Amino acid sequence: MTQRQEADAVPTAGTLLVIGSGLKEYREYLVGPMSRRARAAGLELLLVNNLRPTWQREYFDEIVVANVFDTEVMNATVREIAARRTIVGLLCWDEPLVLDAGLLAAELGVPGLSVRGVRGVRDKDRTRTVLTAAGLRQPGFALTADLDEARAAAERIGYPVVLKPRAMGASIGVVFAADAGELDAAFDTALSASWVDPGPYRASVIVEEYAGGPEISVDGAVHKGEYLPLFLARKYSSDEPYFEEVGHIVDAADPLLADPVLLEVLASAHRALGVEDGITHTELRLTDRGPLIIEVNGRLGGDLIPLLGRIATGLEPGEVLFDVAVGRRPEIAPTRAAVAGIRFGYPEQDCRLDALTVPAAGDAAGLVAAAPMAPPGTVLRLPPGGYLARHSFVVCEADTLAACEQRLDAAAALVRLDASPVGPPAQDAPFAMPAGLLDVDQ
């Protein structure tokens, strides 16, 4: 065994701790391979989750139910587990929990993003500050807590601007303001969304210079500070002023994966932020002056992007998760070359979902998966009254990008939505997380 293999050897006893599981439709494809890899290595899997287990029972040796969104409760729960078990790795892919999980990994002395790294990726203001100081081109930006600060920042930066919560994900609360006449409403929208975050970054809004150009995301593994790109997704978004993500496509042969400028930007950003071990999801704009990082997230991508990556490249993201969690450098060489995409179904206006039918296997060429994202009776609201008002998704694969887009169009056209119109939300109605993102007790 070489020194490198020896240093990267997987522990053969102990417990791999997972904090938060998420929806079955969104995360089981990760948990299954991760569980098999752990058991093959002789490790036990323990889940700390905020809800009673349902589908998770098949994969975990022990499940502890606790309010993981309360920092004190989660810390006490994990410390109690660590007192009776030997924790050899810790995993978390739920955005609101990434900060606490990263700090706990550092406390337990297991591989993780590092204290500096997790603070750098969880706080969008800190990300911008660190990357700017490192010489990476960033848009003008300012952290604001009230409307007067936001107005002053926008005037200083110059219109158009984008306003966003300091630490939310999935483009929730992200709003475009073309001029001063649109700023006040945009700030209210972003600030309202920011209150949902349970961590220390709530009630604050970042105002930043608008960066035009196509959007992409890159999921990558970081092993002992070495950045390893896994797969790249092209993002399809709704029209401004909102940036709702309506779909993604991953092409294993995307030429950007070999672009030296893009790869250097990604590697430099992770070094500057201090990320040591983990999986990250970096979002970028391809501007006329080169790739510009919009944000770095300390977790795998959402929206089933890792599933698209698996279909397109053959890489198994659940196995990569396991490897980085136990300190082993993952294999990142693709084993296949295909194109995979996802399309989300949105209503044309606010509505109550009465019934939904999605296509089955064989109904459309290249259809890999299709599923509803909200049960009947759910009220779906478009921005600014709500976000991610998705009623369904379809996933297709093909040999080429054009063919995949055509197959997604055909599969999405087979979704049948029966809905009733609803009135506008009350002016004082609190912001609610989208139903399609919530795990619920069965």
N, C-alpha and C positions, 0 to 999 in steps of 0.2 A: 504493500500500500504506500502510495506517495505521501509526502508531507501535506500536500493540498487535500488529498482524499481523506487523510487522517484528521485534518482540521475540520473538514466538512462532514464527518461521519454523523449519521443520525443516532440520537439516543435510543437505546434499546430497552429502556424502562422509564416509567414516569407517566405524566399526564399532559396532554395538549389541551389547553383551555381555550374555549371559544366564547366570546361575549356577544350575545345577540344573534339570532338566526335569520330573521326576516321571513318574507313570504315563501311558501313552498314553490310557487311558480317561478320565483326570482332567484332562489338560492339552493334548491335541492340539487341542481346539476353541479354545484360546487361541493356541497357537503358530502355527497356520495363518494366521489373519487378520493376526497381528502380522508374520509373515514376508512376506506379500504387501504390507503397508503399507511395510515397510522397503525392500523391493526397488523399489517404486514411487518411493521417495524417493532411490534410488541408494545406500542403505546396505547394508553386509554384516552378516550375523548370525554371531556366534561363541558357541558353547556350551561352558561348562566344566561337566563332569558327572562323577559318581563312577563311572559304569558305561560299558561299551562301548556305542556308539550302535547303535540298531536303527531304530525308526520316526523318530527325530530327523533322520536323514541327509537326508530330503527337504526339510527346512526351513532347515538351517544351512549356511553356506559353509565353516565350519571347526568341528571339535569336538575339544576337548582333554580327555583323561581324566585326572582327578586326584582325590585324596581331599579333596573339598570340606568334609568334616566335621572336618578338621584345619586349624585357623586358620592356622598357619604355612605349611602346604602351599598352601592356597588363596591367601593373600596373595602368596606367591612366584610362584605360577602367573599370577595376574592382573597383577602387576607386570612379568613377562616379556612377557606379551601386550601390555601398554601400551607397552613399549619398542619394539615393532615395528609397532604399529598405532595409529591415532588413534581412541581410544575416545570416542564422543559420547553414550553413554547406557549405563546398567547396570540390569538387571532381575533380580529374584529373588522367587519366590513360595513358597519352601519355608521353613516356620517356623524350623527350627533354623539356617538359613543367613542369616536376615534381618539379624541384627546385624552379622556380618562383611561382608555385602554392602553394607549402609548405610554402614559406616565406609570401605569401599573407594571407594564413590561420592564421598564427601566428599574423600577423598585425591586422586582423579582429577579433581575439580572438575566433575563432571557432575551433573545434577539427581538429587536423592535425598531421603530423609526428613530429612536433616541428622543430625549427630552427636548432638545433644540429642534430636532426634525419635526416632531409632532406638533409643536407650537407653531413652527413655520408654515406647515401645510394646512393647519386647521383655521388659522386667522388670516383672512385675505389681506388685511392691512399689513400684517407682518410679512406676508409673502412678498407684497409689492415693495416694501421697505428694504428687505434683505436682497432681493434680486436687483433693485436699483443700485444699492451700495456695491454689489458685485460687478457692476458694469453691464448687466444685461438690459437691453432696451425694454423700457416699460412705458405704458401710457401715463400721462399726468394723473395724479390721484390725490384724494384727501379723505380722511375719516371724519365724519360729521355726526353730531348727536341731535341737532335741531335744524329747523328750516332756514334760519338765518345763516348758519354755518354752511349749509348746502348751497344756498344762493351765492354766497361769497366765493365758495370753492369753484362753482361752475363758471362764474365770471372770470376767475383767475385762470382756470384751465382752458376755457374756450369751448363754445358749443360746436357740434352736438356732444352730449355726455351720456353716460350710462350710470344709473344708480342701482345699487345692489345691497342686500343685507351683508353684514360683515362675515357671517359664517354659515349661510344656508347653502344647500345644494340643489341640483336638478333645475337650475334657472328660476327657482321660486323667488318672486319679488324682484327680479331683474327687469329694469324698465329703461327705455330709451327716451331722452328728452332732447328735441331738436333745438329748442330755444327757451328763453326765460318763461314764456307763456305756458310751457308744458312742465316746468320743473316742480312746481308746488305739488301737483297731483302725483307726479312720479315719486317724489320724496315720501309722501304719505303712503303710497303703495309699498315701497321698499321697507319703510320703517314698520308698517303693520306686519309684514312677513317676518321681520327680524325678531319679533317677540316670541315666535314659536321655538327658537333655539333654546334648549335648556341650559346651555353652558354660560361661560362668562362674557360672551361676545354679543349678547342680545342688545336691542335698543340702540343700534348704531348702524349707520349707512355709509357706504363708500361711494363717493362721486369720482368718476374717472373719465378720462378722454375716450371717445368712441374710436375703436379700431375696426376698420372695415376689412372685408376679405372673407374667403371661405373658412369654415370652422372645422377643425379636426380634434380628435382626442387620441392619446397614446397611452395604453396600459403597459407598465413596465415593472420589472422586479428590480429590487436593489439588494445586493448581497455584499455586506461589509463595505458599503459605500460605492460599489461598482454598479452603474446603471445598465440594465439589460432590457432593451425594448422587446415587447412581446407581440403586440399587434396594434394597428392603427385604424381608426374608424373615421369615416367622413360623416359629418353631422348634417341633418336636414332640420331646419328651424322654421317656425312660423314667421310671419311678417312682423316688422317693428310696429308698435313700440315694445312688444313683449318678445321673449326669446324662447317660446315653448319648443321643446325638442320633440319633433314629430317622427323621427326615424334616424337610423344609422346604417351604414354599410361598411363591412370589413372586406378588403381584398388582400389576399395573401401575397399578391404580386404588386401591391401598391408601390410605385417607385419612390415615394417619400420615405419608405422604411430604409432606403439606402442613401438618403440625402445627408451628406456630411454636415451641412450647416444645421439642419434640424436636429440631428443626433448630438451635435456639440452643444446646442442650446439646452437640450434636455439634460444631458450629463452635467453641464455647468450649473444649471439651476438646482439640481439635486445636491451637488457638492456644496453650493452656497447655503442651501437650507439646512444642511447637516443631516440629511436622511441616511441612515445606516443600513437597516434591514427592513424589508417589507415590500408591499405592492403599492404602486401609486397610479393614479389616473390623472393625466395632465391634459388640460384643454388649451388649445392654441388657435390663433387666427393667422392665416397666411396673408400677410399684408404685402404691399408693394415694396416694403423695406425689409422683408424677410419674416420668418416665423416669430410671433409674439405670444408669450405665455399669458393666458387669461387667468388660469388658476392651477394649482397642484393640489390634488386630494390624496390623503393618506389611506387609500383603500382602492379596491378594484372598481372599475367603472360600473355604473348602474345601467338601467335600460336593457339588460341582457346582453350588453356589449361583450362580456367575456364568453358568453355562449356563442355569439357570432364568431369570435376569435377562434374558438375550438372547432367550429364547423369549417371555417375557412382555412385554418393553418394546421389543424390536428393537435395543436398544443392543448394540454389539459390544465385549465386554470386552477382546478381544485388541487392538483398535484403540485403546481407551482406554489400555491398558498402554503401547502404543507412544508415544502422544502425550505422556503425562506423563514417560516416560523420556527424551524428547528435548527437554523443556521447553516443549511446546505445550499450551495450554488445550484440553481435549477438548470435543467436542460432547456434551451430556448430555440433549438433548430426546428423549423416547421417540418411536418411529416406529410403534408398535403398542400395543394394549391387550388383554392376555390374562392368563390365570392359568396358572402352571406349577408343578409340584411333584415332589418326589422322595421315594420310600419305600425304606428299607433293610430287607433281610431278615435277621433274627437267629434263631438257634436258640432253643428253649425251655430248653435246658440245654447244658452242655459236651458237645462231640461231635467226632468226626472226620468231615469231609465226604467222602463216598464218591462221590456223583454229584449233578449239579445241572442242571435244565432251566429256562430262563427263556422267557417269551413272546416271540414274534416280532411284527414289524410286522403289524398287521391282526388280531391275536389279541384285542386289547382296544381299546375306543374311546379315542381320544386318546393312545394309547401312542406316545411319541416315541423312547424308548430303553430297553433292558433289557440287563443284562450280569451275569455272575458276577463276584465280587470276590475269590475265592480258588480255587485249583486243587484237584482231588481229592487227598485225603491230608492236607489242612490240618486241624490241630486248632484248633477255635474255642472260646475260653474266655470266659465272661461274667465281669464284675467280681465279686470283686476279683482273681481269677486271671488275668484278661486284659481287654482293652478292644476296642471296635469289632469284635466278633465277627461281622462282616457277611459273609453268603455271596452277596448279590446286591443289585441295586437296580433300580427301575423309575422312569421319568420319564414324566409325563403332562401334557397341556395341556387347557384348557377355557376357556369364556367366563366362568365364575363360580367363586368359591371353593368353593361346595358341590359343583358338578359335578366340579371337579378332585379333591376329596377322594373322591368316589364312584368316579371312574375309577382313582385310585390304589389304592383297596381292591380293585377288580375285577382290576387288573393284578397286584397283589401276590399275590392268591389263585391265580394261574396258575403261580407259581413252585413247582417240585417239587424238594424236598430229600430226598436219601437219605443218612442219616447213621448212625454207630454211636456208642453212648455211650462215654465215656472216664472214667477215674478222676480224682480231684482232683490238681492239680499237687503236686510235692514241696514241702515247707515251705521248703526253701532254694533253690528254683528261681528264677533271676533273672528280672526283668521283661523280657518280650520285646515288641517293637513288633508291632502287628497285621499279619498277612500282607496284608491289603487296602490297606495304606498303603505297601508296599514296592515299589520298582521293582527288577527283577531282570534279569540278563543273559539273553539268549535263546541 
